[in-house]
Every structure is written in structure tokens, then in C-alpha cells.
Amino acid sequence: MQANIEILGTRFTIQTDEDPEYIESLVAFVKEKLHELRKNVGVSDPMRLALLTSIVLSDEIFKMRNGESSYREADQVEDIAARLIQEIDNTLDT
């Protein structure tokens, strides 16, 4: 089955055996996290936002695997990632 996806203004199609409702729920979850980070961190560049989101989601997955699903620590990772992105922006602007 093919699933059409649109995230951050980019449309693409994936081939999957998963239920369409499951894929839609994954996309909705990612979009929610993107929106949350855009609002809280102030990152608007789609590439940086996507990278930051992937880092935060990866952090959540790793912590769940290790039984450490502390959202306080995830917030700290978001703060660190935001500072790193700001440093990158500052370096690129000079």
C-alpha cells in the first residue's frame, strides 16, 4: 500500500504494509511534536526543525527502551539542541 504524507510543506509517498490509520497517527504525532518545538524553541527553518524533532523523538525512544521516560530530561535535550542550533545559526551568519 502507498501512503501520501505531507510534513513541513513537503509531500511524498511511502510504500508500507501498515494500516493507513496507523500511518496517519504517526504523521499526526510527528506534526504535533514539530508544532510544539516550533512554538517552544522558536525554530522556523524546516530543516533545523526536522532535525531537532528527530533528536527529541530519538531521545524519547532511547529513554523508553531504557525505562527512563522522564519528560523533564527530554526538555533538557530540547534546550541543549536549541542552544546548538542557535550557535550554528550565529556561526553561519558571521
N, C-alpha and C positions, 0 to 999 in steps of 0.2 A: 504494500500500500504506500502511496505517496502522501505526505503531509506538507501543506503550504504554510510557511511561517513568516511572520513579519516582526522584526525586533529592531528598534532604533532606526526605523526608516529603511531597513534593508529587507528585501523579500528573497526567500529561497525555498527550495523544495527538498525534503529529505525522503529517503526510502526507509520504511520501517515496518516491522511486524506488530508493533504495539497498537493498542486500541486508540482510535482518534481522540476520544475523550481524555485519555491519559496524556497524550501528547499536548493537547490543549491545556491541561492542568499544569504541565511542566513549563510551557511557554508563559502562562499566566503568572506562575511563581517567579520566573526569571524577570518578567516585566515589572512585577511588584518590587522585587529587590533592586532593580535598576532605578525605579522611581524613588524608592526610599533613599538610596545612596545619592542620587542627583539632588534630592531635597536637603539631605543632612550634610553632605560633604561639599556641595556646590560645584561638582564637576559637570561640565556640559559637553565636552568633547566626546563624541560617541565611542571612539577607540579607547580613550582613557577610562571612560565609564564602564565599558565592557570588560576591560582588563581588571579594574578594581572589583567589579562584581564577581568575576571569576575567582579572584583571590579570596574574597569574603566567603563565597559559596564553598570553595575548596576547604577553607578553614573550618567551616561548619561540618563538612563531611568528615574531615580528619578527626575532629573532636568527637563527633558521634561514634566513629569507629573505635576510638579510644575511651569511650564512656565519659568524655569531658564536655558535654554540651552546654557550656557556660556562655550565655549570650553577652555577659559582661566582657569576657575575653574577646569575643568576636567584635565588640565595639572598639576594643583597644586595637585590634588588627585594622579595622576601618580607619581609625585615627592615624595609625602609622602609615597605612597605604596612602591616605590623603596627603600626609606630610611629604611622602616620597614623590607623589605626583606634583605637588607644589614645587618641590626642589627641581624636578625635571622641567617644569614649565619655566621656572626662573632661569635655569641654565640655558634653555632653548631661546629665551627672549633676549639674552645678552649676546 
